[in-house]
Amino acid sequence: MDEPSFRCLEDVITDPLFPSLDQRLRKGFHVDSDDIAEYELLQRAAEWLDAFYARYECRLVHGPEGFWYLLSEGDLLGHRRLSLAQMLVGQVLALMRMDPAWLSETGWIPRIKVLETLENLLGRERLAAVLAPRRSTRDHHVDERKIREAVDKAIKGLEALGFLCRRSETEELLPRPSLMRFIGPVRDSGDPEVALRQLIRDGEVELDAPAGEEGDDEDDGLDEVAEDHQDDR
């Protein structure tokens, strides 16, 4: 039997689980049904937390795929950004998650396939220019190393935000439901998979960033966009 909803905000904030959950939300973490206790708390406390986070100029969002995150809409918690590599890897993983070929088995995606898909969509030269920018003559081996490093760093960052799970021993990735935030700009198109593929090729990277998300790559340059998906990057 489901537990009843909380009777008041005080019941929510005095729940033993709330401090850690609140901290994770403020850092940009996405909570889904795999986070059993935290997800249930949000389900039960949403009506109280809506008003609570509104005082911080934030909105508690319940994504259509069944996940929660905190979206900053003011200055109190700031407006942060994902790195360019995080945006590209997130979009590519969302694209691959929509492919029945991956979902028909375990859902785990080899890291090498992410790299291959990025190169197929952008082309090797453009991918190197984006993820391995250099002012001097290009060096194939240096470019390959910098691309791998940028992608690996992006994967770790996306994992920390609850977008995916990672098996380091097998170099496999499991997209979590929240990863589908990356299809936001094309969700209402006739064929989101085709539209997202084109979005990546065009170099358009958009996401309404939750509170606390911030990339730290040297070539970030990608501020979050509002939910109307204006491209500020």
C-alpha positions as CSV (number, residue, x, y, z in Angstrom):
1,M,0.0,0.0,0.0
2,D,1.3,3.4,-0.9
3,E,2.3,5.8,1.9
4,P,0.0,8.8,2.3
5,S,1.1,12.2,1.2
6,F,2.8,14.6,3.7
7,R,0.4,16.7,5.8
8,C,2.6,19.9,5.7
9,L,5.9,21.2,4.5
10,E,7.4,20.7,8.0
11,D,6.8,17.0,7.7
12,V,8.7,17.0,4.4
13,I,11.8,18.9,5.5
14,T,12.1,16.9,8.8
15,D,12.0,13.6,6.9
16,P,15.5,12.0,7.4
17,L,15.9,11.6,3.7
18,F,15.2,15.2,2.7
19,P,18.5,16.9,3.4
20,S,20.5,14.6,1.1
21,L,17.8,14.7,-1.5
22,D,17.6,18.5,-1.4
23,Q,21.4,18.7,-1.8
24,R,21.4,16.3,-4.8
25,L,18.6,18.3,-6.5
26,R,20.4,21.6,-6.0
27,K,23.5,20.0,-7.6
28,G,21.5,19.1,-10.7
29,F,20.9,15.4,-10.0
30,H,17.9,13.7,-11.7
31,V,15.9,11.3,-9.6
32,D,14.0,8.4,-11.2
33,S,12.3,5.2,-10.0
34,D,15.7,3.5,-9.6
35,D,16.3,5.9,-6.7
36,I,13.4,4.2,-4.9
37,A,13.2,6.1,-1.6
38,E,14.0,9.5,-3.0
39,Y,11.6,9.1,-5.9
40,E,8.8,8.0,-3.5
41,L,9.5,11.0,-1.3
42,L,9.2,13.4,-4.2
43,Q,6.0,11.7,-5.4
44,R,4.4,12.2,-2.0
45,A,5.8,15.7,-1.3
46,A,5.5,17.4,-4.7
47,E,2.7,19.7,-3.7
48,W,4.7,21.1,-0.7
49,L,8.0,21.2,-2.5
50,D,6.6,23.2,-5.4
51,A,6.0,26.1,-3.1
52,F,9.2,25.5,-1.2
53,Y,11.5,25.7,-4.3
54,A,9.5,28.5,-5.8
55,R,10.9,30.7,-3.0
56,Y,14.4,29.9,-4.4
57,E,13.2,30.9,-7.9
58,C,13.3,27.2,-8.9
59,R,10.7,24.8,-10.2
60,L,10.5,21.1,-9.4
61,V,9.9,19.4,-12.7
62,H,8.5,15.9,-13.3
63,G,9.7,14.8,-16.7
64,P,7.4,12.8,-19.1
65,E,9.6,9.7,-18.8
66,G,9.1,9.7,-15.0
67,F,12.0,11.6,-13.4
68,W,12.4,14.6,-11.2
69,Y,14.8,17.5,-11.4
70,L,15.1,21.1,-10.1
71,L,15.1,23.8,-12.8
72,S,16.5,27.2,-11.8
73,E,14.4,30.1,-13.2
74,G,16.0,33.0,-11.3
75,D,19.3,34.1,-9.8
76,L,19.3,32.7,-6.3
77,L,20.7,29.3,-7.3
78,G,22.3,30.7,-10.5
79,H,22.2,29.6,-14.1
80,R,24.8,27.0,-14.9
81,R,25.9,25.2,-18.0
82,L,26.8,21.8,-19.4
83,S,30.0,21.5,-21.3
84,L,29.9,21.1,-25.1
85,A,31.1,17.5,-24.8
86,Q,28.4,16.7,-22.3
87,M,25.7,18.2,-24.6
88,L,26.9,16.2,-27.6
89,V,27.4,12.9,-25.7
90,G,23.9,13.4,-24.1
91,Q,22.3,14.0,-27.4
92,V,24.0,11.0,-29.0
93,L,23.1,8.7,-26.1
94,A,19.5,9.9,-26.3
95,L,19.5,9.1,-30.0
96,M,20.9,5.6,-29.4
97,R,18.4,5.0,-26.6
98,M,15.6,5.5,-29.1
99,D,17.1,2.8,-31.4
100,P,15.2,-0.5,-30.9
101,A,18.5,-2.3,-31.6
102,W,19.8,-1.2,-28.2
103,L,16.6,-1.6,-26.2
104,S,15.9,-5.1,-27.5
105,E,18.8,-6.5,-25.5
106,T,20.1,-5.2,-22.2
107,G,20.0,-1.5,-23.0
108,W,23.7,-1.1,-22.2
109,I,25.7,0.8,-24.8
110,P,29.4,0.2,-25.4
111,R,31.4,3.4,-24.9
112,I,33.2,2.8,-28.2
113,K,29.8,2.9,-30.0
114,V,29.2,6.4,-28.6
115,L,32.5,7.5,-30.1
116,E,31.7,5.9,-33.4
117,T,28.3,7.5,-33.6
118,L,29.7,10.9,-32.8
119,E,32.2,10.6,-35.6
120,N,29.6,9.2,-38.0
121,L,27.3,12.2,-37.4
122,L,29.9,15.0,-37.2
123,G,32.7,13.6,-39.3
124,R,36.2,13.1,-37.9
125,E,37.6,16.5,-38.7
126,R,34.7,18.4,-37.3
127,L,34.6,16.3,-34.2
128,A,38.3,17.0,-33.6
129,A,37.7,20.7,-34.2
130,V,34.9,20.7,-31.6
131,L,36.3,18.4,-28.9
132,A,40.1,18.8,-29.5
133,P,40.6,22.4,-30.5
134,R,44.1,23.3,-31.5
135,R,45.8,26.4,-32.7
136,S,48.6,24.6,-34.5
137,T,48.8,21.9,-37.1
138,R,46.5,19.0,-36.3
139,D,48.0,15.7,-35.1
140,H,45.9,12.6,-35.5
141,H,47.1,10.8,-32.4
142,V,46.8,13.9,-30.2
143,D,43.3,14.6,-31.6
144,E,42.2,11.0,-30.9
145,R,43.5,11.2,-27.3
146,K,41.8,14.5,-26.6
147,I,38.5,13.4,-28.1
148,R,38.5,10.3,-25.9
149,E,39.4,12.3,-22.9
150,A,36.7,14.9,-23.6
151,V,34.1,12.1,-24.1
152,D,35.1,10.2,-20.9
153,K,35.0,13.4,-18.9
154,A,31.5,14.1,-20.3
155,I,30.3,10.6,-19.5
156,K,31.5,11.0,-15.8
157,G,29.7,14.4,-15.6
158,L,26.5,13.0,-17.0
159,E,26.7,10.1,-14.6
160,A,27.1,12.5,-11.7
161,L,23.9,14.2,-12.7
162,G,21.8,11.0,-13.0
163,F,21.6,10.9,-16.8
164,L,23.3,7.4,-17.0
165,C,24.9,4.5,-15.3
166,R,28.4,3.3,-16.1
167,R,30.2,0.0,-15.9
168,S,33.8,1.0,-15.8
169,E,35.1,-2.6,-16.1
170,T,33.2,-3.2,-19.4
171,E,33.1,0.4,-20.6
172,E,29.3,0.2,-21.1
173,L,26.7,2.9,-20.5
174,L,23.1,2.6,-19.5
175,P,21.0,5.7,-20.3
176,R,18.6,6.5,-17.5
177,P,15.1,8.0,-18.3
178,S,16.3,11.5,-17.6
179,L,18.6,11.3,-20.6
180,M,15.5,11.9,-22.7
181,R,15.6,15.5,-21.7
182,F,18.1,15.9,-24.5
183,I,15.3,15.3,-27.1
184,G,13.4,18.3,-25.7
185,P,14.0,20.6,-28.7
186,V,12.6,17.9,-31.1
187,R,10.1,16.0,-28.9
188,D,7.1,17.4,-30.7
189,S,8.5,16.8,-34.2
190,G,7.0,14.2,-36.5
191,D,10.0,11.9,-36.1
192,P,12.1,12.9,-33.0
193,E,14.9,10.4,-33.9
194,V,15.5,11.9,-37.4
195,A,15.1,15.5,-36.0
196,L,17.6,14.8,-33.2
197,R,20.1,13.3,-35.7
198,Q,19.9,16.5,-37.7
199,L,20.2,18.6,-34.6
200,I,23.5,17.0,-33.8
201,R,24.8,17.3,-37.4
202,D,23.8,21.0,-37.4
203,G,25.7,21.6,-34.2
204,E,22.6,22.8,-32.3
205,V,22.9,21.8,-28.6
206,E,20.0,22.9,-26.4
207,L,18.9,22.0,-22.9
208,D,17.0,23.8,-20.1
209,A,19.6,23.3,-17.4
210,P,18.6,22.3,-13.9
211,A,19.9,24.1,-10.9
212,G,23.5,23.2,-10.1
213,E,24.6,21.9,-13.6
214,E,27.9,23.3,-14.6
215,G,30.5,22.0,-17.1
216,D,34.1,22.7,-16.4
217,D,35.7,22.0,-19.8
218,E,37.9,24.8,-21.2
219,D,35.7,25.0,-24.3
220,D,32.4,25.0,-22.5
221,G,30.8,28.1,-24.0
222,L,27.3,26.7,-23.7
223,D,24.9,28.5,-21.4
224,E,21.7,26.8,-20.6
225,V,18.6,27.7,-22.6
226,A,15.1,28.5,-21.5
227,E,12.4,26.0,-22.0
228,D,11.3,27.6,-25.2
229,H,14.6,26.3,-26.5
230,Q,16.2,29.5,-27.7
231,D,19.7,28.7,-28.8
232,D,22.1,30.8,-26.7
233,R,25.1,28.7,-27.6
